[in-house]
Amino acid sequence: MSRCPTIIEQVSRTGSILGRESRSGTLIRKGTRSSTIDEKESQPSTIDEKESSVDKDVEASPTDNDPEPTTTWGILKRWPLSTFCIVGNEFCERFSFVGMRTVLTLYVMNILAFSDDNATILFHSFIVLCYTTPLLGSIIADSYIGKFWTILWISLVYAAGNVILAVASTFSKSDNVHPYLDIIGLVVIGIGTGGIKPCVAAFAGDQFNPNHHHMISIFFSVFYFTVNAGSMISSLITPIMRTVPCNGMDSCYPMAFGIPAGLMVLATIIFISGSIFYNKLPPKENIFARVCVTVVTALKNKIVYKTSRPHWLEHYFDNHNCDEDPHCIALRKESKEGSTKCAEKRFVDDVKTIISVIIIFMPVPFFWALYDQQGSRWIIQAVAMDSRVSDSFSILPDQVITINSILVLLFIPIFQTLVYPAFEKCGIRTTPLRRLVVGGFLGALSFVICGLVQLKVNQTLPEIPGPHHSTLSIINTYTNCDLNVTSPGLPDKFIARNSSLIDNRLTDVWQMYQLEVDGGSKDVQFNFAFAGECGMNSTSYTATVQGGKTFYVIVTPQGIAQGEGSLQKPTEGSGQSSMNINFMIPCSMVPESVKWGNCASKSNKIAYNDRIAVCAVNSRSHPCNPRSSEYYGWAPNEGQKQIAKSADGSAEFVATNYAFKDVRPQKYQAYYVYYNRTVDGGVPAAEDVTAVPIEGFTFEFNTMGGVYTFTFGVQNDSGKMVNSLYKTHHQEDTNHMNSSFAYCASHPNLQHKKKNKSGSGISFLEKVAF
């Protein structure tokens, strides 16, 4: 999206606007196009950028004798070779910064385990740092070491920050380096990207004769295009890198941060390679400080001297003495004898221009405070939505901002060649101010639409019980037996065979038990009356609940057991759903080929509790390859003992409750798994794995963002494994709002045909094999 620079950037680059001087030391240019560029500055400013004529009192620059070439061949012959290095540097730097920033919010949420709110705070704190440090970069460049050395040294700092962040991402979630090493990396990156921000475009402008307006215009058109091309490619590719499994995880942030880090190192190398070709202007003075002194002096003099001036800044001259001012003295020495020219007069005029620009851009921070939420809240919103455009194509949550760069590249020529000329022909002038106002209203409208979308998204977000409240569902796994449930002080419930109690805001269904918990926990007794071919008439079970959590009670032929549900929707951003497994297949029913784990005794009182996995059906590789993105495994330490009490209370069955794990949409088969060999505790290859299918356990996820629980068991009478799929209690809805529709709705220039997705409103499934 195009924009004019922020106030901070306008002020921070005053050295570029005011600092180019003639040999006499007097300012000869105002409003130079050598401006701060980033991915937000995607097209030339709409403000008139024509070079102002040189003050008549100022001697002509020697470059006036160098006429600008007018032919294509002449331009190519005179084109500064050094600009190719600058453009290449900018492309790599933009790829690095935008790529890192694109995946940052999801990294903070999933690896650093920050909440949505804290992740947003960290992201925007980083952005504030990135757009505050340009002040530091401009001061260093204008006052001390010049633009070239500022870019070089701060680029090294910038690259170091990227490397630090990439290294931090290689550590596991539980490692103590998080979040400290990550924050150090972000701070260094913020200093680096901000430090070079006011210098790169200005340094590029230094490579041209200031009178070669057409060549400068061509260069900055290419420069702006390069900025957006780097941003677009990076925001498209980096999220894909994030989704590649590595290091035994379902995501690969080391790659997502490592490649941008490599691009920043390459950007620095490219910049250094053009060193012998650069036109390196020496630093003059701290223009930022000079502007501040001018403003403060003018305000002070206005109060002290009580004189009348046409403009308040002209009060600077109330106590100004050209005979003592070093700028005026230097100018007079190089001017004709007897000259009375004042160097500060032109400078004060330029400061007036800056003040005017600042006033114009006073509303801009409010816009960017919202706009930068594309990297935080909009991504968080997209995670909670259905990202499928079609059955075979999805947009990752952090890829949504790619549309921004694409629209910039498309709409700049469309508006310049079609839209604006059409308005002009209709007698409607499209002045820069009018364009800004209309764009501001459209931006505000987009966030109103975004808020309306969030209201729909909220219907699928989990309702977290309060500290003195808990929810509980009862799941009937029998295929031929209904349940009538009573509990003192609670409403009676009827649970049909192969079903459960659910809550669903989308369909306004509220069936789960709402329990008040006065202390830390509470015991609740449930009485079950069976109707049908159940093998029993009645029984009771006491469940223990805690405030702020949700629970479920499973009624199975193996007994009655309790489990804790999940109130956390998947946040990885790859379309995952969350699932856990209540494993109730006794060792006596485990295949003979499973010779590992705890089932050597073949007891019918305990369940298998070793490694299991779900692997994609019809996988092109080995049916269960731990190094594949289609493999999700549970290690033995990810399963907890789960006691199932028999109906008469006389016996117990020891089941295994495997923890919740996020799984991508796919059709899966479950396996007993044994690792024959690992290298230094790493993930084994497919040929080093023994995988035995769990009979009858094949399922498919065709929704996103839901939470599922699966229960495996056997029939009491024959021990035959059977398959049953049904809806169960509502903890968290699947993502039913389509993200492509939401983004298009908040960007009125896009057209979209909304697709209805299956699974809308279905949040929690249970796979029962018993």
C-alpha positions in Angstrom: 0.0 0.0 0.0 1.3 3.4 -0.9 1.9 6.1 1.6 3.7 9.3 2.4 6.4 9.0 5.0 5.5 9.2 8.7 6.3 12.2 10.8 9.2 10.6 12.4 10.7 9.6 9.0 10.1 13.1 7.6 12.0 14.7 10.5 14.6 12.0 10.6 15.6 12.6 7.0 15.9 16.3 7.3 19.6 15.8 6.5 18.5 14.5 3.1 16.0 17.3 2.6 18.2 20.1 3.8 21.7 18.8 3.9 22.8 19.0 0.2 24.9 22.1 -0.1 26.8 23.8 -2.9 30.4 24.5 -2.7 29.6 27.8 -1.0 27.9 25.9 1.8 24.4 27.2 1.0 21.4 24.9 0.5 20.7 24.4 -3.1 17.9 21.7 -3.1 14.7 21.3 -1.3 12.2 18.4 -1.3 14.7 15.9 -2.8 13.3 12.5 -3.6 16.1 10.8 -1.7 13.7 9.7 1.0 13.2 6.9 3.4 11.8 3.8 1.7 10.3 0.7 3.2 7.6 -1.7 2.3 5.0 0.9 3.3 6.4 3.4 0.8 5.3 1.6 -2.3 5.0 4.4 -4.8 6.3 8.0 -5.3 4.8 10.5 -3.0 1.7 12.2 -4.4 3.0 15.5 -3.1 4.5 17.6 -6.0 8.2 16.6 -6.2 9.4 19.0 -8.8 12.7 20.5 -7.8 12.5 24.0 -6.7 14.7 26.5 -8.5 17.9 27.4 -7.0 17.9 30.6 -5.0 19.1 33.5 -7.3 21.6 34.5 -4.6 23.2 31.1 -4.7 25.9 30.4 -7.2 25.2 27.8 -9.8 26.4 24.3 -9.1 29.2 23.0 -11.3 26.9 20.1 -12.3 24.8 22.6 -14.3 27.4 22.1 -17.1 26.5 18.4 -17.3 23.3 18.2 -19.4 21.0 15.3 -18.9 20.9 12.7 -21.7 17.6 12.6 -23.5 17.8 9.3 -25.5 17.5 5.8 -24.1 21.0 4.9 -25.2 22.4 8.1 -23.7 20.7 7.3 -20.4 22.0 3.8 -20.4 25.6 5.0 -21.1 25.4 7.6 -18.3 23.6 5.4 -15.8 25.5 5.1 -12.5 26.6 1.4 -12.1 26.6 1.8 -8.3 22.8 2.0 -8.3 22.5 -1.6 -9.3 24.2 -2.6 -6.0 21.9 -0.3 -4.1 18.8 -1.8 -5.7 20.0 -5.4 -5.1 20.8 -4.5 -1.5 17.3 -3.0 -1.0 15.6 -6.1 -2.5 17.4 -8.5 -0.2 16.9 -6.2 2.8 13.2 -5.9 2.2 13.0 -9.7 1.7 14.7 -10.2 5.0 12.8 -7.7 7.0 9.3 -8.4 5.6 9.8 -12.2 5.8 11.0 -12.1 9.4 8.1 -9.8 10.3 5.5 -11.9 8.5 6.0 -15.0 10.7 7.0 -13.1 13.9 3.5 -13.1 15.5 2.9 -16.8 15.0 6.5 -17.5 16.3 5.9 -15.5 19.5 2.6 -17.3 20.1 3.6 -20.9 19.3 7.3 -21.0 20.3 7.6 -18.3 23.0 4.1 -19.3 24.2 2.9 -15.7 24.5 -0.8 -15.0 24.7 -2.5 -13.2 21.8 -2.4 -9.9 23.7 1.2 -10.3 24.7 2.2 -11.3 21.3 0.5 -8.2 19.9 2.3 -6.0 22.4 5.7 -7.5 21.6 5.1 -7.2 17.8 4.1 -3.5 18.0 6.9 -2.7 20.4 9.3 -4.1 17.8 7.6 -1.9 15.1 7.9 1.2 17.3 11.6 0.5 17.7 12.0 0.0 13.9 10.4 3.4 13.1 12.0 5.4 16.0 15.7 4.5 15.3 15.7 6.3 11.9 16.4 9.4 14.0 19.6 7.8 15.2 20.6 6.7 11.7 20.1 10.2 10.2 22.1 11.9 13.0 25.0 9.5 12.6 25.0 9.8 8.8 24.6 13.6 8.6 26.9 14.5 11.5 29.6 11.9 11.8 30.4 9.2 9.3 28.3 9.9 6.2 25.6 7.8 4.6 27.9 5.1 3.1 29.6 4.1 6.4 26.3 4.4 8.3 24.7 1.9 5.9 27.7 -0.4 6.0 28.2 -0.6 9.8 24.6 -0.7 10.7 23.9 -3.3 8.1 26.4 -5.5 9.9 24.5 -4.9 13.1 21.2 -5.6 11.2 22.6 -8.9 9.9 23.8 -9.9 13.3 20.3 -9.4 14.8 18.8 -11.7 12.1 21.4 -14.3 12.8 20.7 -14.1 16.6 16.9 -14.6 16.0 17.5 -17.5 13.6 19.8 -19.2 16.1 17.3 -18.6 18.9 14.6 -20.3 16.9 16.6 -23.5 16.7 16.1 -24.1 20.4 13.1 -26.1 21.7 10.1 -24.4 23.2 11.1 -25.3 26.7 14.7 -24.1 26.5 15.7 -21.3 28.8 17.1 -19.1 26.0 13.5 -18.1 25.2 12.4 -15.4 25.2 15.6 -13.6 26.1 17.7 -14.4 23.1 14.7 -13.8 20.8 14.1 -10.3 22.3 17.8 -9.5 22.0 17.7 -10.4 18.3 14.6 -8.3 17.7 16.1 -5.3 19.4 19.3 -5.5 17.3 17.1 -5.9 14.2 15.1 -2.9 15.1 18.2 -0.8 15.5 19.6 -2.1 12.3 16.5 -1.6 10.0 15.8 1.8 11.5 19.4 2.9 11.3 19.7 2.4 7.6 16.1 3.5 6.8 16.8 7.2 6.3 20.1 6.6 4.5 19.6 4.1 1.6 17.3 6.1 -0.7 19.2 9.3 0.1 22.5 7.6 -0.7 21.0 6.3 -4.0 20.0 9.9 -4.9 23.6 11.0 -4.3 24.7 8.8 -7.2 23.0 11.0 -9.7 23.6 14.5 -10.9 20.9 16.5 -9.1 19.9 18.2 -12.4 19.2 14.8 -14.1 15.6 14.8 -13.0 14.3 12.2 -15.6 17.0 9.7 -14.6 16.3 10.2 -11.0 12.6 9.6 -11.7 13.3 6.4 -13.5 15.6 5.2 -10.8 13.1 5.8 -8.0 10.3 4.1 -10.0 12.5 1.0 -10.2 13.5 1.4 -6.6 9.9 1.5 -5.3 9.0 -1.4 -7.5 11.9 -3.4 -6.1 10.8 -2.6 -2.5 7.3 -4.0 -3.2 8.6 -7.0 -5.2 10.9 -8.0 -2.4 8.1 -7.6 0.1 5.6 -9.5 -2.0 7.9 -12.5 -2.7 9.0 -12.7 0.9 5.5 -12.5 2.4 4.5 -15.3 0.0 7.4 -17.6 0.4 8.5 -17.2 4.1 5.2 -18.6 5.5 5.6 -21.7 3.3 9.1 -22.2 4.8 7.5 -21.9 8.2 5.1 -24.9 7.5 7.9 -27.3 6.5 8.4 -29.9 9.3 11.9 -29.9 10.8 13.6 -30.8 14.1 10.7 -33.2 14.9 8.2 -30.3 14.8 5.3 -29.5 12.5 6.9 -26.1 11.7 10.4 -24.8 10.7 11.0 -21.4 12.1 14.8 -21.9 11.8 14.3 -21.9 8.1 11.7 -19.1 8.1 14.2 -16.9 10.0 17.4 -18.4 8.6 16.8 -17.6 5.0 15.9 -13.9 5.7 19.1 -13.8 7.8 21.0 -15.1 4.9 19.4 -12.5 2.6 20.4 -9.7 5.0 24.0 -11.0 4.9 23.8 -11.1 1.1 22.4 -7.6 1.1 25.4 -6.3 3.0 27.8 -8.1 0.7 26.1 -6.6 -2.4 26.3 -3.2 -0.9 30.0 -3.5 -0.1 30.7 -4.8 -3.6 29.7 -1.5 -5.1 32.0 0.5 -2.8 34.5 1.5 -5.5 31.7 2.9 -7.7 29.8 5.0 -5.1 29.8 8.8 -5.0 30.3 9.2 -1.2 29.5 12.7 -0.1 31.1 13.7 3.2 28.9 14.4 6.2 28.2 18.1 6.8 26.5 18.6 10.2 23.7 17.4 12.4 20.8 18.8 10.4 18.3 17.3 12.9 19.9 19.2 15.8 20.1 22.4 13.6 16.4 22.2 12.9 15.6 21.7 16.6 17.8 24.7 17.5 16.1 26.9 14.9 12.6 26.0 16.1 13.5 26.5 19.8 15.3 29.8 19.1 12.3 31.1 17.1 9.9 30.3 19.9 12.1 31.8 22.6 12.7 35.0 20.6 8.9 35.4 20.0 8.4 35.4 23.7 11.4 37.6 24.6 11.5 40.3 21.8 7.7 40.8 21.2 8.3 41.8 17.6 5.9 41.3 14.7 6.9 38.8 12.0 4.9 37.3 9.1 5.7 33.8 10.3 6.6 32.6 13.8 9.8 30.9 12.6 11.1 34.2 11.4 11.6 35.2 15.0 14.8 33.3 14.7 16.3 36.4 13.1 15.4 38.6 16.1 18.9 38.1 17.6 20.6 36.7 14.5 23.9 38.3 13.5 25.4 37.2 10.1 28.8 38.5 11.1 29.0 35.8 13.8 27.1 33.0 12.2 29.5 30.4 10.7 27.1 29.5 7.9 26.8 33.1 6.8 30.5 33.8 7.1 31.3 30.7 4.9 28.7 31.8 2.3 30.1 35.4 2.1 33.7 34.2 1.7 32.7 32.3 -1.4 30.4 35.0 -2.8 31.1 38.2 -4.6 32.8 40.9 -2.6 30.4 43.0 -0.6 27.6 40.3 -0.6 25.1 40.6 2.2 23.5 37.2 1.7 22.2 35.3 4.7 22.6 31.5 4.8 20.1 31.1 7.5 17.2 32.7 5.5 17.0 29.8 3.1 17.4 27.3 6.0 14.5 28.9 7.9 12.4 28.7 4.7 13.1 25.0 4.5 12.2 24.5 8.1 8.9 26.1 7.3 8.4 23.5 4.7 9.1 20.7 7.1 6.7 22.2 9.7 4.0 22.3 7.0 4.6 18.7 6.1 4.4 17.6 9.7 1.1 19.4 10.1 -0.3 17.6 7.0 0.8 14.2 8.4 -0.6 14.7 11.9 -3.4 12.1 11.2 -1.0 9.6 9.7 0.0 7.9 13.0 -3.6 7.0 13.6 -3.8 5.3 10.3 -0.6 3.3 10.7 -1.6 2.3 14.2 -4.4 0.4 12.6 -2.5 -0.6 9.4 0.3 -2.3 11.2 -2.2 -4.6 12.8 -2.0 -6.6 9.6 1.1 -8.2 11.1 -0.5 -8.9 14.5 -4.3 -8.9 15.0 -5.2 -9.7 11.4 -2.9 -12.7 11.5 -4.4 -13.8 14.8 -7.9 -13.4 13.3 -6.9 -15.4 10.2 -5.6 -18.3 12.3 -9.2 -18.6 13.7 -10.7 -18.7 10.2 -11.1 -21.3 7.4 -8.2 -20.5 5.0 -9.3 -22.7 2.2 -10.0 -20.9 -1.1 -10.8 -24.2 -2.8 -10.5 -27.9 -1.9 -6.9 -27.9 -3.1 -5.7 -24.4 -2.3 -5.4 -22.5 1.0 -4.0 -19.2 2.0 -1.8 -19.4 5.1 -2.7 -16.8 7.8 0.6 -14.9 7.5 0.3 -14.9 3.7 -2.8 -12.7 3.7 -0.6 -9.5 3.8 0.9 -10.6 0.5 -2.3 -9.3 -1.1 -1.2 -5.8 0.0 2.0 -5.8 -2.1 0.2 -7.4 -5.0 -2.4 -4.7 -4.9 0.2 -2.0 -4.8 1.9 -3.3 -7.9 -1.4 -3.6 -9.7 -3.2 -0.4 -8.6 -0.4 2.1 -9.1 -0.5 1.9 -12.9 -4.3 1.4 -12.9 -5.0 4.5 -10.9 -2.3 6.6 -12.7 -3.4 5.6 -16.2 -7.1 4.9 -15.8 -8.8 6.0 -12.6 -7.4 9.5 -12.0 -7.6 10.5 -15.7 -11.2 9.4 -15.8 -12.0 11.6 -12.8 -10.2 14.5 -14.4 -12.3 14.1 -17.6 -15.4 14.3 -15.5 -14.2 17.6 -14.1 -13.2 16.1 -10.7 -9.7 17.1 -9.7 -7.9 14.3 -7.8 -5.5 16.4 -5.8 -3.1 14.7 -3.4 -5.1 15.9 -0.4 -8.3 14.5 -1.8 -6.7 11.2 -2.5 -5.4 11.0 1.1 -8.9 11.8 2.5 -10.6 9.2 0.4 -8.0 6.6 1.1 -8.3 7.4 4.8 -12.1 6.8 4.8 -11.7 3.6 2.9 -9.1 2.5 5.4 -11.4 3.2 8.3 -14.2 1.3 6.5 -11.9 -1.7 6.1 -11.4 -1.9 9.9 -15.2 -1.6 10.5 -15.6 -4.6 8.3 -12.8 -6.3 10.1 -14.6 -5.8 13.4 -17.8 -7.2 12.0 -15.9 -10.3 10.7 -14.4 -10.7 14.2 -17.9 -10.9 15.7 -18.6 -13.9 13.5 -15.2 -15.4 14.3 -15.9 -15.0 18.0 -18.7 -17.5 17.7 -16.2 -20.3 17.2 -13.7 -19.2 19.9 -13.7 -21.1 23.2 -15.6 -19.8 26.1 -13.2 -20.0 29.0 -15.0 -20.9 32.3 -14.3 -18.5 35.1 -12.2 -19.5 38.1 -15.3 -20.7 40.0 -17.0 -22.3 37.1 -16.5 -25.5 35.1 -18.2 -27.3 32.2 -18.6 -31.1 31.7 -19.9 -33.3 29.0 -20.8 -37.0 29.1 -20.0 -39.1 26.1 -21.9 -42.3 25.4 -19.8 -44.6 23.3 -22.3 -47.5 23.2 -23.7 -48.2 19.8 -26.9 -50.0 21.1 -27.5 -48.4 24.5 -29.0 -45.1 25.6 -28.2 -43.2 28.8 -30.4 -41.3 31.3 -28.2 -39.2 33.6 -29.2 -37.6 36.9 -27.2 -35.7 39.4 -28.3 -34.0 42.7 -29.1 -30.3 42.0 -28.5 -30.6 38.3 -31.0 -31.1 35.4 -31.6 -34.6 34.1 -30.0 -35.4 30.7 -30.8 -38.0 28.0 -27.8 -39.1 25.9 -28.6 -41.3 22.9 -26.4 -44.1 21.8 -23.2 -43.0 20.1 -23.6 -39.3 21.0 -22.8 -36.8 23.7 -23.7 -33.5 25.4 -22.6 -30.5 23.3 -22.6 -26.8 23.4 -22.7 -25.0 20.1 -23.2 -21.2 19.8 -23.7 -21.4 16.0 -26.8 -23.6 16.3 -27.8 -22.3 19.8 -27.5 -25.7 21.4 -26.6 -25.8 25.1 -26.4 -29.3 26.7 -23.3 -29.5 28.8 -23.3 -29.4 32.6 -22.5 -25.9 34.0 -20.9 -26.5 37.4 -20.2 -24.0 40.2 -16.8 -24.7 41.9 -16.5 -22.9 45.2 -13.1 -24.2 46.1 -10.2 -25.4 44.0 -12.0 -28.6 43.0 -15.4 -30.3 43.4 -16.7 -33.8 43.3 -19.9 -34.3 41.3 -21.8 -37.6 41.4 -23.6 -38.8 38.2 -26.2 -41.7 38.2 -26.5 -43.6 34.9 -29.6 -45.6 33.9 -29.0 -47.8 30.8 -31.7 -48.6 28.2 -31.1 -51.1 25.5 -28.6 -53.9 25.0 -26.2 -52.6 27.6 -25.4 -55.6 29.8 -26.3 -53.6 32.9 -29.2 -51.5 34.3 -27.6 -48.7 36.3 -24.4 -47.4 37.9 -22.9 -44.2 39.2 -19.6 -42.3 38.8 -18.0 -39.4 40.7 -16.2 -36.9 38.6 -13.7 -34.3 40.0 -13.8 -30.9 38.3 -11.8 -27.7 38.8 -12.6 -24.1 38.2 -11.6 -22.6 34.9 -11.5 -25.9 33.0 -13.7 -28.2 31.0 -14.0 -32.0 31.4 -15.7 -35.0 29.9 -16.8 -38.4 31.2 -16.6 -41.3 28.8 -19.0 -44.2 29.3 -17.6 -47.3 27.6 -17.8 -51.1 27.8 -14.4 -51.1 29.4 -15.7 -48.8 32.2 -16.3 -45.1 32.9 -13.4 -42.7 32.8 -12.8 -39.0 33.0 -10.6 -36.7 30.9 -9.8 -33.0 30.7 -10.8 -31.2 27.5 -8.8 -28.6 25.7 -9.8 -24.9 25.7 -7.0 -24.0 23.2 -7.6 -23.8 19.5 -4.7 -24.6 17.2 -2.6 -21.5 16.5 0.2 -22.9 14.3 -1.5 -21.3 11.3 -1.3 -24.3 8.9 -5.0 -25.3 9.1 -4.5 -27.8 11.9 -7.2 -29.3 14.2 -6.4 -30.6 17.7 -6.9 -34.2 18.8 -6.3 -36.4 21.7 -6.8 -40.2 22.2 -8.4 -42.1 25.0 -6.7 -45.5 24.3 -8.8 -48.4 25.8 -7.7 -51.4 23.7 -6.5 -54.0 26.2 -3.1 -55.6 25.7 -4.9 -58.9 25.1 -6.2 -57.4 21.8 -2.9 -55.9 20.6 -1.5 -57.7 17.5 1.2 -60.3 18.1 3.6 -58.3 15.9 3.6 -55.6 18.6 6.5 -57.0 20.7 7.4 -53.8 22.5 5.9 -51.7 25.3 3.9 -53.0 28.3 1.8 -55.6 26.6 4.0 -58.7 26.9 1.6 -60.2 29.5 -1.4 -59.8 27.2 -3.5 -58.7 30.1 -7.1 -57.6 29.6 -7.0 -55.1 32.5 -4.5 -52.7 31.0 -4.2 -50.9 27.7 -1.2 -50.3 25.5 0.8 -47.3 26.7 3.8 -47.0 24.4 4.4 -45.0 21.2 1.6 -44.5 18.7 1.2 -42.3 15.6 -1.3 -41.3 12.9 0.1 -41.2 9.4 -1.5 -40.1 6.1 -3.2 -42.7 4.1 -1.8 -43.4 0.6 1.4 -41.5 1.5 3.9 -41.5 -1.4 6.7 -42.4 1.0 6.8 -45.1 3.7 3.3 -45.4 5.3 4.7 -44.0 8.5 7.7 -41.8 8.0 8.6 -39.7 11.1 10.4 -37.2 8.9 7.3 -36.5 6.8 4.8 -33.6 7.3 2.1 -36.3 7.2 3.3 -38.0 10.4 2.1 -37.2 14.0 3.4 -39.3 16.8 2.9 -39.6 20.6 5.9 -40.6 22.6 5.3 -42.8 25.7 5.8 -39.8 28.0 2.9 -38.0 26.2 0.4 -40.6 27.5 -1.0 -40.5 31.0 -2.6 -43.3 33.0 -6.4 -43.1 32.8 -8.5 -45.2 35.3 -11.8 -46.6 34.0 -14.1 -48.0 36.7 -16.3 -50.9 35.8 -20.1 -50.5 36.0 -20.4 -52.3 39.3 -17.3 -50.6 40.7 -15.6 -54.0 41.4 -12.8 -53.6 38.9 -10.6 -51.0 37.2 -9.2 -50.8 33.7 -6.0 -48.9 33.2 -6.4 -46.9 30.0 -4.0 -44.4 28.4 -4.9 -40.8 27.7 -2.7 -39.3 25.0 -2.3 -35.6 25.0 -3.8 -33.1 22.6 -1.8 -32.6 19.4 -2.4 -30.4 16.4 -2.8 -32.2 13.1 -3.2 -30.9 9.6 -6.2 -31.7 7.3 -5.7 -35.1 5.8 -6.9 -38.7 5.9 -5.0 -40.7 8.5 -4.4 -44.3 9.7 -3.4 -45.0 13.3 -0.3 -47.2 14.1 1.5 -48.8 16.9 5.0 -47.5 16.4 8.5 -48.5 17.6 11.7 -46.7 16.8 14.4 -49.3 16.0 17.2 -46.8 15.8 17.7 -43.1 16.3 20.8 -41.0 15.8 21.7 -38.9 18.9 18.1 -38.9 19.9 16.9 -37.4 16.6 14.0 -38.3 14.4 14.6 -41.7 12.8 14.3 -42.5 9.1 11.3 -44.4 7.7 13.4 -47.6 7.4 14.3 -47.4 11.1 10.6 -47.5 12.2 8.3 -50.5 12.9 4.7 -49.5 12.3 1.7 -51.8 12.9 -1.8 -50.5 11.9 -4.4 -50.2 14.6 -7.3 -52.1 13.1 -10.3 -50.0 12.2 -8.8 -46.6 13.1 -8.9 -44.5 9.9 -10.2 -41.0 10.0 -10.1 -37.8 8.0 -9.9 -34.1 9.0 -11.7 -31.9 6.5 -12.2 -28.9 8.7 -9.8 -26.4 10.3 -9.4 -25.2 13.9 -11.6 -27.8 15.6 -10.8 -29.9 18.7 -11.4 -33.7 18.5 -11.2 -36.6 21.0 -10.8 -40.2 19.9 -11.6 -43.3 22.0 -10.4 -46.8 21.1 -12.0 -49.8 22.8 -13.4 -53.3 22.3 -16.8 -54.9 22.6 -17.3 -56.9 25.8 -19.0 -59.9 24.2 -16.7 -60.7 21.2 -13.7 -58.4 21.4 -14.4 -57.4 17.8 -13.0 -54.1 16.7 -15.7 -51.8 15.2 -15.6 -48.3 13.7 -18.0 -45.5 14.6 -17.7 -41.7 13.9 -20.1 -39.2 15.5 -20.4 -35.7 16.7 -19.6 -35.1 20.3 -19.4 -32.4 22.9 -18.7 -28.8 21.8 -15.6 -27.3 23.2 -14.4 -25.2 20.3 -16.0 -24.8 16.9 -14.2 -25.4 13.7 -13.2 -22.3 11.8 -16.3 -21.5 9.7 -15.5 -17.9 8.5 -13.6 -18.0 5.3 -10.4 -15.8 5.5 -10.3 -15.0 1.8 -13.9 -13.5 2.1 -12.9 -11.5 5.2 -9.8 -10.0 3.6 -11.7 -9.1 0.4 -14.5 -7.6 2.4 -12.1 -5.3 4.1 -10.5 -4.4 0.8 -13.4 -3.2 -1.3 -11.4 -3.2 -4.5 -11.4 -7.0 -4.6 -14.1 -9.2 -5.9 -14.9 -12.5 -4.2 -17.3 -15.4 -4.6 -18.0 -16.8 -1.1 -17.8 -20.6 -0.8 -19.8 -22.6 1.7 -17.5 -24.9 3.6 -18.6 -28.3 4.9 -18.1 -28.8 8.6 -19.4 -25.4 9.5 -20.4 -25.4 13.1 -19.0 -28.9 13.9 -16.4 -28.5 16.5 -15.6 -31.7 18.3 -15.7 -35.2 16.9 -15.0 -38.5 18.6 -13.7 -41.6 16.9 -14.8 -44.7 18.8 -13.6 -48.2 18.1 -15.0 -50.6 20.7 
